[in-house]
Amino acid sequence: MRITSTSCICPVLVCLCFVQRCYGAAHHGSIKVTRNQTKHIEGETEVHHRPKRGWVWNQFFVLEEHLGPDPQYVGKLHSNSDKGDGSVKYILTGEGAGTIFIIDDTTGDIHSTKSLDREQKTHYVLHAQAIDRRTNKPLEPESEFIIKVQDINDNAPKFTDGPYIVTVPEMSEMGTSVLQVTATDADDPTYGNSARVVYSILQGQPYFSVDPKTGVIRTALHNMDREAREHYSVVIQAKDMAGQVGGLSGSTTVNITLTDVNDNPPRFPQKHYQLYVPESAQVGSAVGKIKANDADAGSNADMKYTIINGDGSGVFSISTDKETREGIISLKKPLNYEKKKSYTLNIEVANTHLDFRFSHLGPFKDVTMLKIIVGDVDEPPLFSMPSYVMEVYENAKIGTVVGTVAAQDPDSTNSLVRYFIDHNTEEDRYFIIDANTGNIKTAKIFDREETPRYNITVAASEIDNPGLLSHVPVDIRILDVNDNPPELAREYDVVVCENAKPGQVIQTIRATDKDNSANGPRFHYSLDEDLSLNPNFTLRDNEDNTASILTRRRRFSRTTQDVYYLPILISDSGIPSLSSSSTLTIRVCACERDGRVRTCHAEAFLSSAGLSTGALIAILLCVIILLAIVVLFITLRRSKKEPLIISEEDVRENIVTYDDEGGGEEDTEAFDISALRNPSAAEELKYRRDVRPDVKHAPRHQPSSSLNSIDVHEFIRQRLAEADLDPSVPPYDSIQTYAYEGHRSEAGSISSLDSATTHSDQDYNYLGDWGPEFKKLAELYGEIESERTT
């Protein structure tokens, strides 16, 4: 099967088509199988060669962006087996078969039905097959071929990174590279000039240029000055088709900024300046400013001001303000119009960051002259010293002169000066000052131990102009005199052990003095000389402002004397010397062998008996326990003698609880309770319910005939009426208890409550007939019955 195409456009395709058509004149460009044979030579066997395919053209081309009304013809498929009778059927499969590419199954013509875009897909791979229409069997093996989309110039170059922002130093040499721009073209770079881009500059000349092939932008002028022009907008164009007519183009903007270099020196606008400064200006204050101009920017415009010469270089100073780049003139020394009325300063300004490439443009500094005129003002009095220090002894008499301050008018008028003390604090009231002479005197008595120094402020003013004041601090120190005797540093608790030895140190004492070191230490210690020699203790001066107390004899006894008093005399080193007397209290204590104090209380009688503290505690506990037992016994005896009814006057009903067990038949002898059970007995024996009856045995009565028919309701009603009419009942509500349950049954009761007053006639012999279960009960009641009979 052969593939033919009429789309031979490019020179290569033209050659290929020419070869194809020339070859097809003899073989029609088909893929057919032929048998190549050689002539038979005698004596040699016939040689058979394998069949060869004819030349195959397996590539088609189709133009992109076809806009015609009819499908675009691509090419033709033809098989050597096709005799033109329509028995051969051509089938097309692969990418876009049936949708983009269609084939005439009889003639083999291929057409493109859609407009293609090479930038989306560059080629399509398809398969061709020739089959027999009648048998549907392939006549030849399947062949693969490619349809390439032929490019046209339908895409303009594009700058993907634009617009651009770039900087270049000013004063750069011509041809300095600024930036390289790149444009891309989506067309096929291997076919024609559709993707061949050429760069050109549309805006920005004559300052910049661009390389047509590489897109590199360069400076086109020498020494471009930022101070003349800083920003440039350059438009670069990229055109395909190698810049030929009909090519597509795209453009971008490059914003170029010239960066600063130090190519301009600082300059003073004037060569002479004049400044007025009053003589009252304070030292250290700023009195003026001066400024030089620099056309550069940033650090290239940094500058420094200095005073290079002039008669005012020692009176004034200059510093640089980094923010405003100004020279700040300050006063170093006070001005005095009467002494000097003007000063001259030569001020220099220079760049701090130099670029030696541009040193030929220098020098990068400038000089100007500044004349300072001192103004005359009426000044306040001026003290002879900036501050005063004075001293006075404590306890000095009122009116003692402490010291003198002096001030004068610095002006040429030399006015008189008056002095006074600013009484802003309480300290100022301890002193007074002479308004004319400036003598400071004491106004009160001082005590250095309370306040060692005073700080006051003295003011001075001119008589002619009292509003002008000057002040000076005065520090007055109070000097010490020896007016405080020494005394013990603290209260000492001195203890001496009973087993102390002679010469043993029992305490070291120390003294203090409120006066300063000149009138205080060193202290001297001694015993009172007016007293006789102490036989028990002595004192040793350690000559280091301390003293030690020592024992004179062996062993001390608390039973003989438990406290000793030792007078001590302490004197200081002041002139004159002061002394004081103090008394130490020394206690005698019992100590362990290692010197630890055991006790300091007098225990003579216990010590002689040889009893320890533990034994004393045990004895005391035994005594307390015995006392507690006696008290408990007496309390129990008293509680048993208390009656059930506390007082006869308190006749209210009381519920008495006791835990005594019943005594059996003997209970009937103690109290007759038949009245609670038998209404008949209650009629005859009407005793008070709150008083124990004297009768021990009440005769047994038979219930009267009138009570045989009484019911419970009637019984309670009668008892209620009796209680209401009884004058002897208590004058308060009380509980009336009635345990009447009605008449007894004919069978009688087995209770023993009535055994003390009545005798049962019942015969218990029948219990013996109830069987062995009631044998014990029958024996029990049989014995009771025999006892009654006896």
Phi, psi and omega in degrees: 000135180245156182238124180239152182217144177259000183266064177262095188254306184287159181304323179296316180294326179298317179295317181295320178296321180298315178298318181299314184287325178293319179290328181286344178296326180267320184245359178063022175060030185262162174262101182224156181263123178240158180251112180269123182233157175249159179294147181277125178255136182298142181084354179242149178281158179284130181260129177256130177255151179289145182293150179244145176282154173286169181294136186243129172260110190246033181213132176245160175232143177221135181286141176280164175056040177285127184244012181291162182285331183261156175301146183276129181285133183254309183177191186221140173255138179213136178253147177295341179278351182279115180265002181085009180264006177080010179281345181260135180243130181259135182236135180242126178228166178119201185291122177077004179292129179089338180249305179267316182248132177236154182229143172277112187292350179262313183269337182085009179287135180249133178231152174258126185264350184232159175280127185257155180234115184295331182289341176269318178210128188271334181202166180229138178255122182232168180230137180246143182216132175249125182232162177278130184292327185281319184258347183059028177259145180292137178271331179218159176298155180294138181246143179254137177216166185239138172249112179267142178272118184277130187284148168232162182279087181239010180230129178272151177298148181226141173263106186284337184258000183279167353287161187250148174233123186214157179236156176212137181297143174293165180062022178286155178289156179294137181091005177294128181292131180256308185194151172248123178256150182225129176248146180244145179237128184283352180289171185286118180285348182267356183235115175066205181250019185297329183250012179271113189255140176234135183259146176212162181253125180264328182216138180125000176276152004266022187277327185225159177223165181226141177284127185297328185267316186268338182079017180278126180265134182227160175287144183246358180231157176276145168049058174289125188260122179295324181294337176276315177206133188253323187245142178225143176242114184248131179251124181249134179248139173242126184232133179273189186059029178058028178082006182286167179295136181096351177287155178269152184220159174218156184224161177214163181248134177243115179267114185249130179241133177276123177273156188277146168231160183279084180243009180230125178280156175289149182219135172281136178295332181231157178266345179222137177229158178224137184226135178257127179229123177288151181291346179276002180299141183280144177295134182093349180276154177280129184248351180183171180224153175218147187220135173253155182254143176222124183288345180285175183231163177065216181293340179290344179259001178295141183214166180223136180257139176219152174264115186268329177195181182122158182283351180257011182294334178273348182259330183239157175225161180226140177228164184252128173273113185290336180282309184265351182057040178252154174267120183262119181265124182239160182265124180267327181229155180293149179264150178219109182299326183291337181264317181213130187259349180202159178222156178235133180233136170258116186250132178245142175236140182213149175291145180267338180240107183259145175246110187291348176294336183244024180296338179290345179273357186280192009282151183267056176200166182208158183229143174220166180246135180240127176252124182252125180256126180273128180265139180277130177225158177282112187262153176287167179302151182245123180285152182290339179224150178289337177202160183234145174235124182231161181225147177208144180284147173292160183065013177292150182291153177296132181100359178293134180284124180271315181181184183225138172251151182224137177216154178217161180282120181285347181285167181292338179290332178052060181288158177291153185241140175247147182242149172200161182258133174285109180273068179268337180233169179293333181296328182294341183277358177276353184225157174228160181226142176283121186297334184264318186265336183083012178286130179260128183236160178281145178245350179214169175277137183255150173234110185297329181292339177269310180224110184279343181204158180228142176241117179236164179238126179255133179247149177228141180219154176282147178293323182286333182221082183295343182287341179271112184241150169227147185235152177216137177278142179234121179258115182250119180259135180268119180277149185273144168236157184280087182239011179228118178288157177288160179210163180298144183293332180200176175278119183265136174255095186267132181233136174239135182278152179297329182263025181295153180254159179295139179081009181278132179281120181254345180194143172245127185249157180223148182241159176229159179219130181292339178288168181284183187296335180290330183246011181248251179301154006275144180268149178241132183245143176199162174276156181298119183286342180287341181267158178291166182299127181284119182279350187258319187224159175220172184231139178236122178281119182278356179059026173227034182069016174230164177218152181245141176262126183237153176274150179257336186230175182262140173060134175235154182231130178289333180289330179278310179201124183258352180221136176234151179239129184236107177285136182233140179249126181238131179230151181260187183254015181287169178238113354286159183286142177244148180221163178214157181246136178227152182244127177266136176260121183247122180259143177266128184227154173277132186234158172284175181294328180277004177097355179289139182284129178265309178201153179240010182270152179284122183221051187294314185291330179282323181295321180294327179282344178078024180268139178269174179295320179298321179293319178299318179297320180296317179297318180296321178295321179297318179298317180296320180294319179297318179297321180294322179295318180297314180298320180294321180295315180297321180297319179294321180296319180291324183290333181283336182274357182284133180285163178294318177260115188292318184217144178291334180289331180271091187257016179290159176294130178234143176261114184256128181251128175217154187251031178278138177282154180293148181264017179075227183292339183289341180297333182290340178281337184274325183204132181270114180252017180293335180295335179282338185252330187245113178297333181293315179294328180294334180289325185269326183252092180257088178259157177293140186283341183256008179232131180293130182288153180274338184282127180270324182234126176256136179294148181281129179242148174275144178298135180292163181291336181287340181263355182294327184260004184284143178255176185295318182299316179293323179298314181292321179298319179297317182292328177293320178294320178297319181293325180288328184266352182283118181285348184266003180287155179297154182278032177211166181294139178220163183270124177259120183253124177234117182255024181286128182244012181104183180288148179290158180281166180292334182286345180083185184236147177266004181288149179262013183291328182262012184292337181281336185248338181229161180236131182278138178262010186286147180258124182259014181291340182289346179293336179289341180273358184275357177107179183294338180296329182253020182294315181296321179293322179294320177296320181297311181286337175291319177295319179298318182294321179294323178295321179295320182295317179298000000 
